[in-house]
Amino acid sequence: MDSSELAAAAVTSLVTALASASAAAVVNGGGTALTALVRGVLARSPRGQAALTALEADPGDTGARTEAETVLVGEIDTDPDLRTQLNAQVDSSSRSYRDAVVITGSRVSRSHISLGPLTVNNTAGGRVLAGVVVVLAIAVLVLALYGVRQLVVGDDTSAGSESSSHEAGHANGDGGGAVLTDAQISLAMPQPSDLPRNWAYFSDSGIQAQPDGCRANGNEYEVDGGSDDYKIARFILYACPSEDAARAAPPHMAEWSGFDGEGTTPEKLGLPKLGDESTALAYAGSSKRTIVITIREKNTVMQLQYKLLSNSKADEDEAFSRALMAHDRLKSVQAGTLRP
């Protein structure tokens, strides 16, 4: 499969997931991993992020889809590891989606859809009927799965209640969702494949228990393009037992990694909000600045310390794209679509 075909297949998986998240969750086996990989690659650049944002707003936007494919082709041509990953994921995803029906908006890609003995023609009435059939099929499948689970599990929910919180996620007491396990914390940290190929993995702190009951991890990447382009990206994650603990975590996160200018009064940047709440602050150093973006998603906080940056808007956009990538990865782990 050449680069353009591979990019088209990968973007198709992304568009399918965006257009029908519930259907994808039922049908998809390998598609979720492929979708997460494509989103991470597009988020590497402002151009790719713009295409991704447009597709999230309207999965049927053909211009955004073409732009996403173009960006992806460029990444594939310069990154053999990415080509290998996409080939494997596209193959897995195609097997997962084989014989499945997905409708995007009012478009049906073939002249008709065959569902066993039922054939729905590609007409206005046919498309409505197809939509009804798909919704009913999903509802029946969900009810069947629920019935099977009830038969197997019954009302006895205590069997797994004694598992350690470090072995399986457990719900917290303030509605903030399940607390991430150690394996999920490690998985939520950005990986080398999430960053451009010229970025190098530098260090990992390992998971450490904090006095406030949270568990923290941090890793660091660097890119060396010469004295003018050297940058460091430090990602710090705090998985807390409650949303209140997560809200109080950011001051403690600053102790993990010092940077030039951290004692100065920061400038608040007008970057888009991420998660339940977020802040974007720029600290002016002696010659370079550091942008710190902190995102709280339920009871977990992800922070990016992007160091040795210029005062350009391009560096602000780049910092935002890195933070968005990290946030998307965290959400995928929390939702269970990205698993250890």
C-alpha positions as CSV (number, residue, x, y, z in Angstrom):
1,M,0.0,0.0,0.0
2,D,1.6,3.3,-1.1
3,S,1.6,6.5,1.1
4,S,-1.6,8.0,-0.4
5,E,-3.6,4.8,-0.1
6,L,-2.4,4.3,3.5
7,A,-3.2,7.9,4.5
8,A,-6.7,7.6,2.9
9,A,-7.4,4.4,4.8
10,A,-6.2,5.8,8.1
11,V,-8.2,9.1,7.7
12,T,-11.3,7.0,6.7
13,S,-11.0,5.2,10.0
14,L,-10.8,8.6,11.8
15,V,-13.8,10.0,10.0
16,T,-15.8,6.9,10.7
17,A,-15.1,7.1,14.4
18,L,-15.9,10.8,14.5
19,A,-19.1,10.4,12.5
20,S,-20.5,7.5,14.6
21,A,-18.6,7.0,17.9
22,S,-21.2,4.7,19.3
23,A,-21.2,2.4,16.3
24,A,-17.5,2.4,16.2
25,A,-17.3,1.4,19.8
26,V,-19.5,-1.6,19.1
27,V,-17.9,-2.7,15.8
28,N,-14.3,-1.6,16.3
29,G,-11.6,-3.9,17.5
30,G,-8.4,-2.4,16.0
31,G,-10.0,0.9,14.8
32,T,-9.7,2.6,18.2
33,A,-6.0,2.2,18.3
34,L,-5.7,3.4,14.7
35,T,-7.9,6.4,15.4
36,A,-5.7,7.4,18.4
37,L,-2.6,7.0,16.3
38,V,-3.9,9.2,13.4
39,R,-5.1,11.9,15.8
40,G,-1.7,11.9,17.5
41,V,0.1,12.3,14.1
42,L,-2.2,15.1,12.9
43,A,-1.7,16.9,16.2
44,R,2.1,17.1,15.6
45,S,1.7,20.2,13.4
46,P,-0.6,23.2,13.3
47,R,-1.7,22.3,9.8
48,G,-2.6,18.8,10.8
49,Q,-4.3,20.0,14.0
50,A,-6.4,22.5,11.9
51,A,-7.6,19.6,9.7
52,L,-8.3,17.4,12.7
53,T,-10.3,20.3,14.4
54,A,-12.3,20.8,11.2
55,L,-13.1,17.0,11.0
56,E,-14.2,16.9,14.6
57,A,-16.6,19.8,13.9
58,D,-17.8,18.2,10.6
59,P,-16.7,14.7,9.7
60,G,-18.2,15.2,6.2
61,D,-15.9,18.1,5.4
62,T,-14.2,16.9,2.3
63,G,-11.7,19.7,2.2
64,A,-10.5,18.9,5.8
65,R,-10.4,15.2,4.9
66,T,-8.2,15.9,1.9
67,E,-5.9,18.2,4.0
68,A,-5.6,15.5,6.7
69,E,-4.6,12.9,4.1
70,T,-2.0,15.3,2.6
71,V,-0.5,16.0,6.1
72,L,-0.5,12.2,6.8
73,V,1.2,11.4,3.5
74,G,4.1,13.8,4.4
75,E,4.5,12.2,7.8
76,I,4.4,8.7,6.4
77,D,7.1,9.5,3.7
78,T,9.5,10.8,6.4
79,D,8.8,8.3,9.1
80,P,9.3,4.6,8.3
81,D,8.2,3.6,11.8
82,L,4.9,5.4,11.4
83,R,4.4,3.6,8.0
84,T,4.9,0.3,9.7
85,Q,2.5,1.2,12.6
86,L,-0.2,2.4,10.2
87,N,0.1,-0.6,7.9
88,A,-0.5,-2.9,10.9
89,Q,-3.3,-0.8,12.3
90,V,-5.1,-0.4,9.0
91,D,-4.9,-4.1,8.4
92,S,-6.3,-4.8,11.8
93,S,-9.0,-2.1,11.5
94,S,-10.1,-3.4,8.0
95,R,-10.7,-6.8,9.5
96,S,-12.7,-5.3,12.3
97,Y,-14.9,-3.3,10.0
98,R,-15.4,-5.9,7.3
99,D,-19.1,-6.4,6.6
100,A,-20.0,-3.5,8.9
101,V,-22.2,-0.6,7.7
102,V,-21.2,3.0,8.5
103,I,-23.2,6.0,7.3
104,T,-21.7,9.5,7.4
105,G,-24.3,12.2,7.3
106,S,-26.4,11.7,4.3
107,R,-23.7,10.1,2.2
108,V,-23.7,6.4,1.3
109,S,-20.4,5.4,-0.4
110,R,-22.0,2.6,-2.6
111,S,-25.1,2.5,-4.7
112,H,-26.8,0.3,-2.2
113,I,-26.3,-1.4,1.2
114,S,-27.1,-5.1,1.6
115,L,-28.0,-6.2,5.1
116,G,-28.7,-9.9,4.8
117,P,-31.9,-10.2,2.9
118,L,-32.5,-6.5,3.1
119,T,-31.2,-4.1,0.4
120,V,-31.4,-0.4,1.0
121,N,-31.1,1.7,-2.2
122,N,-29.2,5.0,-2.2
123,T,-32.2,7.3,-2.3
124,A,-33.4,9.9,0.2
125,G,-35.9,7.4,1.6
126,G,-33.4,4.6,1.4
127,R,-30.8,6.5,3.4
128,V,-33.4,7.2,6.2
129,L,-34.3,3.6,6.3
130,A,-30.6,2.6,6.4
131,G,-30.1,4.9,9.3
132,V,-33.1,3.4,11.2
133,V,-31.9,-0.2,10.5
134,V,-28.3,0.6,11.7
135,V,-29.7,2.3,14.9
136,L,-32.0,-0.7,15.6
137,A,-29.1,-3.2,15.0
138,I,-26.9,-1.4,17.5
139,A,-29.7,-1.2,20.1
140,V,-30.4,-5.0,19.7
141,L,-26.6,-5.8,20.0
142,V,-26.2,-3.6,23.1
143,L,-29.3,-5.2,24.8
144,A,-28.0,-8.6,23.9
145,L,-24.6,-7.9,25.4
146,Y,-26.2,-6.5,28.5
147,G,-28.4,-9.6,28.9
148,V,-25.5,-11.9,28.6
149,R,-23.6,-9.9,31.2
150,Q,-26.5,-10.1,33.6
151,L,-26.7,-13.8,33.1
152,V,-23.1,-14.3,33.8
153,V,-22.6,-11.7,36.5
154,G,-26.0,-11.4,38.1
155,D,-26.3,-9.1,41.1
156,D,-23.1,-10.3,42.7
157,T,-20.8,-7.2,42.2
158,S,-18.6,-7.9,45.2
159,A,-16.3,-10.5,43.6
160,G,-13.9,-7.9,42.1
161,S,-14.3,-5.2,44.7
162,E,-11.3,-6.3,46.7
163,S,-8.8,-5.6,43.9
164,S,-6.1,-3.2,44.6
165,S,-6.4,0.3,43.1
166,H,-2.9,-0.2,41.6
167,E,-4.1,-3.3,39.8
168,A,-7.5,-2.2,38.5
169,G,-9.2,1.2,38.3
170,H,-11.7,2.1,41.0
171,A,-14.3,4.8,41.2
172,N,-13.6,7.8,43.4
173,G,-16.0,9.4,45.8
174,D,-16.8,12.7,44.1
175,G,-18.0,11.6,40.6
176,G,-14.6,12.2,39.0
177,G,-14.5,8.8,37.3
178,A,-12.2,5.8,37.8
179,V,-8.8,6.4,39.3
180,L,-6.1,5.4,36.8
181,T,-4.1,2.3,37.5
182,D,-0.3,2.4,37.3
183,A,-0.4,0.7,33.9
184,Q,-2.9,3.3,32.7
185,I,-0.7,6.1,34.0
186,S,2.2,4.8,32.0
187,L,0.1,4.3,28.9
188,A,-1.3,7.9,29.2
189,M,2.2,9.4,29.0
190,P,3.1,10.6,25.5
191,Q,5.2,8.1,23.6
192,P,8.0,8.7,21.0
193,S,5.6,7.9,18.2
194,D,3.4,10.8,19.3
195,L,6.1,13.3,18.5
196,P,7.8,14.2,15.2
197,R,10.6,11.9,14.3
198,N,13.4,14.4,15.1
199,W,12.4,14.4,18.8
200,A,14.3,12.1,21.1
201,Y,13.2,10.5,24.3
202,F,15.3,11.8,27.2
203,S,14.1,10.6,30.6
204,D,11.2,9.1,32.6
205,S,10.7,9.7,36.3
206,G,8.7,6.6,37.0
207,I,5.4,6.5,39.0
208,Q,5.7,8.1,42.4
209,A,3.2,8.4,45.2
210,Q,2.5,12.0,46.4
211,P,1.6,13.3,49.9
212,D,-1.8,14.4,48.7
213,G,-2.8,10.8,47.6
214,C,-2.2,11.4,43.9
215,R,0.3,9.3,41.9
216,A,2.6,11.1,39.5
217,N,4.7,10.3,36.5
218,G,6.8,12.5,34.2
219,N,8.7,12.0,31.0
220,E,10.8,14.3,28.9
221,Y,11.7,14.7,25.2
222,E,14.1,17.0,23.4
223,V,14.8,18.1,19.9
224,D,18.2,19.4,18.9
225,G,18.1,21.5,15.7
226,G,21.0,23.6,16.7
227,S,21.4,26.4,19.3
228,D,18.4,28.3,17.9
229,D,16.0,25.3,17.7
230,Y,16.8,23.2,20.8
231,K,13.6,22.6,22.8
232,I,12.5,20.4,25.7
233,A,9.0,19.0,26.2
234,R,8.3,17.8,29.8
235,F,5.0,16.0,30.4
236,I,3.8,15.5,33.9
237,L,0.7,13.5,34.9
238,Y,-1.1,13.5,38.3
239,A,-3.7,10.8,38.8
240,C,-5.7,11.8,41.9
241,P,-8.3,10.0,44.1
242,S,-10.8,12.9,43.6
243,E,-11.5,16.0,41.5
244,D,-10.8,18.2,44.5
245,A,-7.3,16.7,44.8
246,A,-6.8,17.2,41.1
247,R,-7.7,20.8,41.3
248,A,-5.2,21.4,44.1
249,A,-2.4,19.5,42.2
250,P,-0.9,22.1,39.8
251,P,1.3,23.9,42.4
252,H,2.9,20.6,43.4
253,M,3.6,19.8,39.7
254,A,5.8,22.8,39.3
255,E,8.2,21.2,41.8
256,W,9.0,18.4,39.4
257,S,11.0,20.3,36.9
258,G,12.6,23.8,37.1
259,F,12.9,26.1,34.2
260,D,14.4,29.5,33.4
261,G,12.0,32.3,34.5
262,E,9.8,30.1,36.7
263,G,10.0,32.8,39.5
264,T,8.6,35.6,37.2
265,T,5.0,36.7,36.8
266,P,3.7,34.6,33.8
267,E,1.8,36.0,30.8
268,K,-1.6,34.3,30.3
269,L,-2.0,33.0,26.8
270,G,-5.3,33.1,24.9
271,L,-5.1,29.4,23.8
272,P,-8.3,27.3,23.5
273,K,-9.6,25.5,26.6
274,L,-8.9,21.8,27.0
275,G,-10.5,19.4,29.3
276,D,-12.7,20.4,32.2
277,E,-10.4,23.3,32.9
278,S,-7.0,24.4,31.6
279,T,-4.5,27.2,31.9
280,A,-1.7,28.3,29.4
281,L,1.0,30.5,30.9
282,A,4.2,31.8,29.4
283,Y,7.3,32.5,31.6
284,A,9.9,34.8,30.3
285,G,13.5,33.6,30.9
286,S,16.8,35.3,30.3
287,S,16.8,34.5,26.6
288,K,14.0,32.0,26.0
289,R,10.6,31.5,27.4
290,T,8.7,28.4,28.8
291,I,5.1,27.8,28.1
292,V,3.2,25.7,30.7
293,I,-0.1,24.3,29.8
294,T,-2.1,22.5,32.6
295,I,-5.2,20.5,31.8
296,R,-7.5,18.8,34.2
297,E,-9.7,16.0,32.9
298,K,-11.9,14.7,35.6
299,N,-9.6,13.6,38.5
300,T,-6.4,13.6,36.5
301,V,-4.1,16.5,35.5
302,M,-1.8,16.5,32.6
303,Q,0.8,19.3,32.4
304,L,3.2,20.2,29.5
305,Q,6.3,22.3,30.3
306,Y,7.5,23.4,26.9
307,K,11.0,25.0,27.3
308,L,13.4,27.1,25.4
309,L,10.9,28.7,23.1
310,S,10.9,31.9,21.1
311,N,8.3,34.6,21.5
312,S,6.7,33.6,18.2
313,K,3.0,32.7,17.7
314,A,4.3,29.6,15.9
315,D,5.9,28.3,19.1
316,E,2.6,29.0,21.0
317,D,0.7,27.0,18.4
318,E,3.3,24.2,18.6
319,A,3.0,24.1,22.4
320,F,-0.8,23.9,22.1
321,S,-0.6,21.0,19.6
322,R,1.7,19.0,21.9
323,A,-0.7,19.6,24.8
324,L,-3.7,18.6,22.7
325,M,-1.9,15.4,21.8
326,A,-1.2,14.6,25.4
327,H,-4.8,15.4,26.4
328,D,-6.2,13.2,23.6
329,R,-4.1,10.3,24.8
330,L,-5.2,10.8,28.4
331,K,-8.9,10.9,27.3
332,S,-8.4,7.7,25.3
333,V,-7.0,5.9,28.3
334,Q,-9.8,7.2,30.6
335,A,-12.4,6.1,28.1
336,G,-10.9,2.7,27.8
337,T,-10.3,3.0,24.0
338,L,-6.5,2.9,24.6
339,R,-5.6,0.0,26.9
340,P,-2.5,-1.5,28.4
